[in-house]
Amino acid sequence: MKHNNLSYKKAIQYLYSLQKYGIKFGLSKTANLLKAFDNPHRGQKYIHIAGTNGKGSVAAMMESILLKSGLRVGFYSSPHLVRFTERFRINGEEAAPEKVAAIAGDLIKLIRPGHPPTFFEVVTAMALIYFARENVDICIMEVGMGGRLDATNVIRPLVSVITNISLEHQFFLGPRLLDIAKEKGGIIKKGVDLVTAVDQPPIIRLFESICEKKKASIWRVGKDVRYRSQGPRFSYYGLGRDFKGVEVGLKGRFQTRNAALSLAAIELLERKGYAFSSHDIVEGLKETKWPGRMHVVSQKPLIILDGAHNPKAIRELAHSIGSEFSYRRLILVIGVMDDKDIGKILKGILPMADYVFYTRPEYYRAASPERLMKEGLTLGNQGSRVPKLCDALDMARDMADPTDMILVTGSLFTVGEAMTYFDPEKYRPDDI
């Protein structure tokens, strides 16, 4: 393959081909790729965010506040919902395809066929090179999986953030919560403040022990900073600043905890010399947007897309749907990845549903509708299995009355495909 002047289409086709090598943990290949570019990530300013759920929401809130304050902000997230370029954003704008292709072409030249890096290792190196070339003031880096050996862990951040810990990716991260916590705690760096919203005592003790060894301060939501939910608003009592009756732009009652964590991280940045006005903080939280999470696309019927894809996230979604919205019937369209705890995910949401369409997005890791329906039957919910998501959405819309709700959930891949279905112009996927 010739890599000079690589087209965007050819570049991402090659990058996706690396997915066949699966998930391999380690920092050496990402570090070696960056070394060939004279380590452009060194000297850059970073915020590093790990955790089971809420990484994207916390990152989006922080991005919104940083943008309000006039900073040039890079944001690396995964997976993308619709387009590959979503993974690299500056000031809310996706990277231009030609810039992505240029960086990919430069990196691909360095790949040895016998020892290729993984997809995520290359894409993380691309992000760090892109943000350095574009002279951003600060970058928000979302961990892909785990933390200790995640490709993003080549950075040294100003602040480390761990949202929460629940069971996920046990095959890779270990069978117990503490195993998973050890991996996520691997982002804690010597002398770098950690702020976290974890609430399980054994995990708190683990993080305190790691921080003590690393001479890093630990700050906890619920102890060092507190918050109180007040309907759609919340009040925050922080390290040095308090805010009363603040509105959070992201829907979902669980978002107030994410907002408190974001504000604590912002306060820690202030201790590093950054300055944020109360107005910028309040307006930043209010104007935060994060597509695919409690994403309302229609009112009559009410149609909500949410990328909840593990048992805890599904339970939080069910609680928010039940307490924040009114509807006559709930029609559920669900597609889940095959490696998830499908039984617990369905158990968390099926009791709310009046009818279920079991389906799948066009993604190789998706569970079959037959498997989902079989699990659903054990929970007493028959529904229908529909091989294609677009057909399931058609059927749900045909069934729904204006007073009903259609909820699309189970995976970010399901939600991304649904976003294209509902707004094909705005959410146009890559042509590959």
C-alpha positions as CSV (number, residue, x, y, z in Angstrom):
1,M,0.0,0.0,0.0
2,K,1.4,3.4,-0.9
3,H,1.0,5.8,2.0
4,N,2.0,9.2,0.5
5,N,-1.0,11.4,-0.1
6,L,-3.3,8.8,1.4
7,S,-7.0,9.5,0.9
8,Y,-9.2,9.8,4.0
9,K,-11.2,6.7,2.8
10,K,-8.0,4.6,2.3
11,A,-6.6,5.8,5.7
12,I,-9.6,4.8,7.8
13,Q,-10.0,1.5,5.9
14,Y,-6.4,0.7,6.8
15,L,-7.0,1.8,10.4
16,Y,-10.1,-0.4,10.7
17,S,-8.1,-3.3,9.3
18,L,-6.0,-3.1,12.5
19,Q,-9.0,-4.1,14.5
20,K,-8.4,-7.7,13.5
21,Y,-5.5,-7.7,15.9
22,G,-7.9,-7.1,18.7
23,I,-7.2,-5.4,22.0
24,K,-3.6,-5.6,23.4
25,F,-2.6,-3.6,26.4
26,G,0.7,-1.8,26.7
27,L,2.3,1.6,26.2
28,S,5.4,0.7,24.2
29,K,3.9,0.8,20.7
30,T,2.1,4.1,21.2
31,A,5.3,5.5,22.8
32,N,7.4,4.3,19.9
33,L,5.1,5.9,17.3
34,L,5.3,9.2,19.2
35,K,9.0,8.9,19.6
36,A,9.3,8.9,15.8
37,F,7.6,12.3,15.8
38,D,9.9,13.7,18.5
39,N,7.4,13.1,21.3
40,P,4.9,15.9,20.5
41,H,2.8,15.1,23.5
42,R,5.5,16.1,25.9
43,G,5.0,19.6,27.3
44,Q,1.3,19.6,26.3
45,K,-1.4,20.2,28.9
46,Y,-3.8,17.3,29.5
47,I,-6.8,16.2,31.6
48,H,-7.0,12.4,31.8
49,I,-10.4,10.8,32.4
50,A,-11.0,7.1,33.3
51,G,-14.0,5.3,34.7
52,T,-16.7,2.8,33.9
53,N,-19.5,5.3,33.1
54,G,-19.7,9.0,32.7
55,K,-16.3,9.6,31.1
56,G,-17.8,11.3,28.1
57,S,-20.3,13.4,30.0
58,V,-17.6,14.7,32.5
59,A,-15.3,15.4,29.5
60,A,-18.1,17.2,27.6
61,M,-18.9,19.4,30.7
62,M,-15.3,20.3,31.2
63,E,-14.8,21.0,27.5
64,S,-17.8,23.4,27.6
65,I,-16.5,25.3,30.6
66,L,-12.9,25.5,29.1
67,L,-14.3,26.8,25.8
68,K,-16.4,29.4,27.6
69,S,-13.2,30.7,29.2
70,G,-11.7,31.3,25.8
71,L,-9.2,28.3,25.7
72,R,-8.4,26.3,22.6
73,V,-9.5,22.8,23.7
74,G,-8.7,19.4,22.2
75,F,-11.0,16.5,23.0
76,Y,-10.1,12.8,22.3
77,S,-13.0,10.4,22.8
78,S,-14.0,6.9,21.9
79,P,-15.8,5.2,20.3
80,H,-17.2,7.5,17.7
81,L,-21.0,7.4,17.1
82,V,-21.1,8.1,13.4
83,R,-17.9,9.4,11.9
84,F,-14.3,8.5,12.7
85,T,-13.3,12.2,12.9
86,E,-15.5,12.6,16.0
87,R,-12.7,11.1,18.0
88,F,-10.5,14.2,17.5
89,R,-12.2,17.6,18.2
90,I,-10.9,21.1,18.7
91,N,-13.2,23.7,20.1
92,G,-16.1,21.3,19.4
93,E,-15.2,20.8,15.7
94,E,-14.3,17.4,14.3
95,A,-10.9,17.1,12.7
96,A,-10.8,17.8,8.9
97,P,-10.7,14.5,7.0
98,E,-7.6,15.6,5.0
99,K,-5.7,16.3,8.3
100,V,-6.7,12.9,9.7
101,A,-5.5,11.3,6.4
102,A,-2.2,13.2,6.5
103,I,-1.4,12.1,10.1
104,A,-2.5,8.5,9.4
105,G,-0.3,8.4,6.3
106,D,2.7,9.5,8.2
107,L,2.1,7.0,11.0
108,I,1.3,4.1,8.7
109,K,4.7,4.4,7.1
110,L,6.2,3.5,10.5
111,I,4.2,0.3,11.0
112,R,6.1,-3.0,10.7
113,P,3.9,-5.6,9.1
114,G,5.1,-8.3,11.5
115,H,4.4,-6.3,14.6
116,P,1.5,-4.0,14.0
117,P,0.1,-1.8,16.7
118,T,-3.6,-2.1,17.5
119,F,-6.2,0.3,16.1
120,F,-6.5,2.2,19.4
121,E,-2.7,2.6,19.8
122,V,-2.4,4.2,16.3
123,V,-5.5,6.4,16.8
124,T,-4.3,7.6,20.2
125,A,-1.0,8.5,18.7
126,M,-2.8,10.3,15.9
127,A,-4.8,12.4,18.5
128,L,-1.7,13.4,20.4
129,I,0.1,14.4,17.2
130,Y,-2.9,16.3,15.9
131,F,-3.5,18.3,19.1
132,A,0.2,19.2,19.3
133,R,0.3,20.4,15.6
134,E,-2.8,22.4,16.1
135,N,-1.4,24.2,19.2
136,V,-4.3,23.6,21.6
137,D,-4.1,25.1,25.0
138,I,-5.3,22.0,26.8
139,C,-6.5,18.5,25.8
140,I,-9.1,16.3,27.4
141,M,-8.1,12.6,26.9
142,E,-10.7,9.9,27.5
143,V,-9.3,6.5,28.4
144,G,-10.3,3.7,26.0
145,M,-10.3,0.8,28.4
146,G,-8.9,0.3,31.9
147,G,-6.1,2.9,32.4
148,R,-2.8,1.5,33.5
149,L,-1.9,0.0,30.1
150,D,-4.3,2.0,28.0
151,A,-2.6,3.8,25.1
152,T,-3.7,7.2,26.5
153,N,-1.5,6.6,29.6
154,V,1.6,7.9,27.8
155,I,0.6,11.4,28.8
156,R,1.3,13.3,32.1
157,P,-1.8,15.3,32.9
158,L,-2.5,18.3,35.1
159,V,-5.4,16.4,36.7
160,S,-6.4,12.8,36.7
161,V,-10.2,12.0,36.9
162,I,-11.8,8.7,37.7
163,T,-15.6,8.8,37.4
164,N,-16.8,5.6,38.9
165,I,-16.1,1.8,38.9
166,S,-18.4,-1.1,38.1
167,L,-18.0,-4.5,36.5
168,E,-17.0,-4.2,32.8
169,H,-14.5,-5.9,30.4
170,Q,-13.7,-8.5,33.0
171,F,-11.9,-10.6,30.4
172,F,-9.4,-7.9,29.9
173,L,-9.4,-6.0,33.3
174,G,-10.0,-8.9,35.8
175,P,-13.0,-10.6,37.4
176,R,-13.4,-8.4,40.5
177,L,-14.2,-4.8,41.1
178,L,-10.9,-4.3,42.8
179,D,-9.1,-5.8,39.8
180,I,-10.8,-3.2,37.6
181,A,-10.1,-0.4,40.0
182,K,-6.4,-1.3,40.0
183,E,-6.3,-0.9,36.3
184,K,-8.1,2.4,36.3
185,G,-6.0,3.6,39.2
186,G,-3.0,3.1,36.9
187,I,-3.6,6.6,35.4
188,I,-2.6,8.1,38.8
189,K,0.8,9.8,38.2
190,K,3.4,10.9,40.7
191,G,2.5,14.3,42.1
192,V,-0.7,14.7,40.0
193,D,-4.0,15.4,41.8
194,L,-6.7,12.7,41.4
195,V,-10.4,13.6,41.7
196,T,-12.9,10.8,41.8
197,A,-16.6,10.1,42.4
198,V,-16.1,6.5,43.4
199,D,-18.1,5.6,46.5
200,Q,-17.1,2.0,47.3
201,P,-14.9,2.0,50.5
202,P,-12.5,-0.8,49.3
203,I,-11.9,1.1,46.1
204,I,-11.4,4.4,47.9
205,R,-8.9,2.8,50.2
206,L,-7.1,1.4,47.1
207,F,-6.9,4.8,45.5
208,E,-5.8,6.4,48.7
209,S,-2.9,3.9,48.9
210,I,-1.9,4.5,45.3
211,C,-2.0,8.2,45.8
212,E,0.1,8.0,49.0
213,K,2.8,6.0,47.1
214,K,2.7,8.4,44.2
215,K,2.7,11.5,46.5
216,A,-0.5,12.6,44.7
217,S,-3.5,14.3,46.4
218,I,-6.9,12.6,46.2
219,W,-10.1,14.6,46.2
220,R,-13.5,12.9,46.5
221,V,-17.0,13.8,45.5
222,G,-19.1,13.2,48.6
223,K,-16.3,14.1,51.0
224,D,-14.1,17.0,49.8
225,V,-16.7,18.4,47.5
226,R,-20.5,17.9,47.9
227,Y,-23.6,18.5,45.9
228,R,-27.3,18.5,46.3
229,S,-29.8,17.8,43.4
230,Q,-32.8,20.1,43.2
231,G,-34.9,18.8,40.3
232,P,-33.2,19.8,37.0
233,R,-30.7,22.0,38.9
234,F,-28.1,21.3,41.6
235,S,-26.0,23.1,44.2
236,Y,-22.3,22.5,44.5
237,Y,-20.1,23.0,47.6
238,G,-16.5,22.8,46.5
239,L,-12.9,23.0,47.4
240,G,-13.1,26.8,47.4
241,R,-16.2,27.8,45.4
242,D,-19.9,27.2,45.8
243,F,-22.6,27.4,43.2
244,K,-26.3,27.4,43.9
245,G,-29.1,26.3,41.6
246,V,-26.9,25.5,38.6
247,E,-28.6,24.0,35.5
248,V,-27.0,21.0,33.8
249,G,-27.4,20.9,30.1
250,L,-27.2,17.1,29.9
251,K,-30.4,15.3,30.9
252,G,-30.5,12.6,33.5
253,R,-30.5,12.8,37.3
254,F,-27.2,11.0,37.5
255,Q,-25.6,13.9,35.6
256,T,-25.5,16.1,38.7
257,R,-22.8,13.8,40.2
258,N,-20.9,14.0,36.9
259,A,-21.2,17.8,37.1
260,A,-19.9,17.9,40.6
261,L,-16.9,15.9,39.5
262,S,-16.3,18.2,36.6
263,L,-16.4,21.3,38.8
264,A,-14.0,19.7,41.2
265,A,-11.5,19.1,38.4
266,I,-12.0,22.7,37.2
267,E,-11.2,23.9,40.7
268,L,-8.0,21.8,40.6
269,L,-7.0,23.4,37.3
270,E,-7.5,26.8,39.0
271,R,-4.9,25.7,41.5
272,K,-2.5,25.2,38.6
273,G,-3.0,28.8,37.5
274,Y,-6.1,28.7,35.3
275,A,-8.8,31.2,35.9
276,F,-12.5,30.6,35.3
277,S,-15.3,33.1,36.0
278,S,-18.4,32.0,37.7
279,H,-20.4,33.0,34.7
280,D,-18.3,30.8,32.4
281,I,-18.6,27.9,34.7
282,V,-22.4,28.2,35.1
283,E,-23.0,28.8,31.4
284,G,-20.6,26.1,30.4
285,L,-22.5,23.5,32.4
286,K,-25.8,24.8,31.1
287,E,-24.7,24.6,27.4
288,T,-23.0,21.2,27.5
289,K,-24.0,18.9,24.7
290,W,-23.1,15.2,24.4
291,P,-24.9,13.4,21.5
292,G,-26.3,10.0,22.1
293,R,-26.8,10.3,25.8
294,M,-30.4,11.0,26.9
295,H,-30.7,12.5,23.4
296,V,-34.2,13.6,22.6
297,V,-34.9,13.5,18.8
298,S,-38.7,13.9,18.8
299,Q,-41.5,15.0,21.2
300,K,-44.7,13.4,19.7
301,P,-44.0,10.6,20.1
302,L,-41.1,11.2,22.6
303,I,-38.0,9.5,21.1
304,I,-34.9,9.2,23.3
305,L,-31.5,7.7,22.3
306,D,-29.1,6.7,25.0
307,G,-25.9,4.7,24.7
308,A,-26.1,2.9,28.1
309,H,-24.3,-0.4,27.6
310,N,-23.7,-1.9,31.0
311,P,-25.9,-2.9,33.9
312,K,-25.2,0.2,36.0
313,A,-25.7,2.6,33.2
314,I,-29.0,0.9,32.2
315,R,-30.3,1.1,35.8
316,E,-29.5,4.8,35.9
317,L,-31.2,5.3,32.6
318,A,-34.3,3.5,33.7
319,H,-34.4,5.6,36.9
320,S,-34.1,8.8,34.9
321,I,-36.7,7.8,32.3
322,G,-39.1,6.8,35.0
323,S,-38.7,10.0,37.1
324,E,-38.2,12.7,34.5
325,F,-40.6,11.9,31.7
326,S,-44.3,11.1,31.3
327,Y,-45.6,8.8,28.6
328,R,-48.4,6.3,28.0
329,R,-46.4,3.3,26.7
330,L,-42.7,2.7,26.5
331,I,-41.6,1.0,23.3
332,L,-38.0,-0.2,23.6
333,V,-35.6,-0.7,20.7
334,I,-32.5,-2.4,22.0
335,G,-29.3,-3.7,20.5
336,V,-26.4,-4.8,22.6
337,M,-22.8,-6.0,22.0
338,D,-22.2,-9.7,22.3
339,D,-19.5,-9.4,25.0
340,K,-21.8,-7.5,27.4
341,D,-23.8,-8.9,30.4
342,I,-26.9,-9.1,28.3
343,G,-29.0,-10.7,31.0
344,K,-28.4,-8.0,33.6
345,I,-28.7,-5.2,31.0
346,L,-32.2,-6.5,29.9
347,K,-33.2,-7.1,33.5
348,G,-32.5,-3.4,34.2
349,I,-34.7,-2.0,31.5
350,L,-37.3,-4.6,30.3
351,P,-39.7,-4.2,33.3
352,M,-40.3,-0.6,32.1
353,A,-41.2,-1.6,28.5
354,D,-44.6,-2.2,27.2
355,Y,-43.2,-3.6,24.0
356,V,-39.7,-4.6,22.9
357,F,-37.9,-4.7,19.5
358,Y,-34.8,-6.8,19.8
359,T,-32.4,-5.8,17.1
360,R,-28.7,-5.2,16.2
361,P,-26.7,-2.4,14.6
362,E,-24.4,-3.2,11.7
363,Y,-21.3,-3.9,13.8
364,Y,-19.4,-7.1,14.0
365,R,-19.5,-7.3,17.8
366,A,-23.3,-7.0,18.0
367,A,-25.3,-9.7,19.7
368,S,-28.0,-11.4,17.5
369,P,-31.6,-10.4,18.0
370,E,-32.3,-14.1,18.6
371,R,-29.9,-14.1,21.6
372,L,-31.4,-10.9,23.0
373,M,-35.0,-12.3,22.6
374,K,-34.0,-15.6,24.2
375,E,-32.7,-13.7,27.2
376,G,-35.8,-11.5,27.2
377,L,-38.1,-14.5,27.2
378,T,-36.5,-15.7,30.5
379,L,-37.6,-12.3,31.9
380,G,-41.1,-12.8,30.7
381,N,-40.9,-10.2,27.8
382,Q,-41.5,-11.7,24.4
383,G,-41.5,-8.7,21.9
384,S,-40.2,-9.1,18.4
385,R,-36.8,-9.8,16.9
386,V,-35.9,-7.6,14.0
387,P,-32.6,-8.3,12.1
388,K,-32.0,-4.6,11.0
389,L,-32.1,-1.6,13.3
390,C,-33.6,0.6,10.7
391,D,-36.5,-1.8,10.3
392,A,-37.0,-2.0,14.1
393,L,-37.1,1.9,14.2
394,D,-39.7,1.9,11.4
395,M,-41.8,-0.6,13.3
396,A,-41.5,1.3,16.6
397,R,-42.6,4.5,14.9
398,D,-45.6,2.8,13.3
399,M,-46.6,1.4,16.6
400,A,-46.2,4.6,18.6
401,D,-49.0,7.1,19.4
402,P,-48.1,10.7,20.1
403,T,-48.3,10.1,23.9
404,D,-45.9,7.1,23.8
405,M,-42.1,7.0,24.2
406,I,-39.6,5.2,22.0
407,L,-36.4,4.5,23.8
408,V,-33.4,3.3,21.8
409,T,-30.5,2.0,23.9
410,G,-28.1,-0.9,24.7
411,S,-25.0,0.3,22.9
412,L,-23.3,3.4,21.5
413,F,-23.1,1.6,18.2
414,T,-26.9,1.2,18.2
415,V,-27.4,4.8,19.1
416,G,-25.0,6.0,16.4
417,E,-26.8,4.1,13.7
418,A,-30.1,5.4,15.0
419,M,-28.8,9.0,14.9
420,T,-28.1,8.6,11.2
421,Y,-31.6,7.1,10.7
422,F,-33.3,10.1,12.3
423,D,-31.0,12.8,10.9
424,P,-29.0,11.5,7.9
425,E,-27.8,15.0,6.9
426,K,-26.3,15.9,10.2
427,Y,-25.1,12.5,11.1
428,R,-23.8,11.3,7.8
429,P,-21.4,8.3,8.3
430,D,-18.1,7.8,6.6
431,D,-18.3,6.4,3.1
432,I,-16.2,3.3,3.4
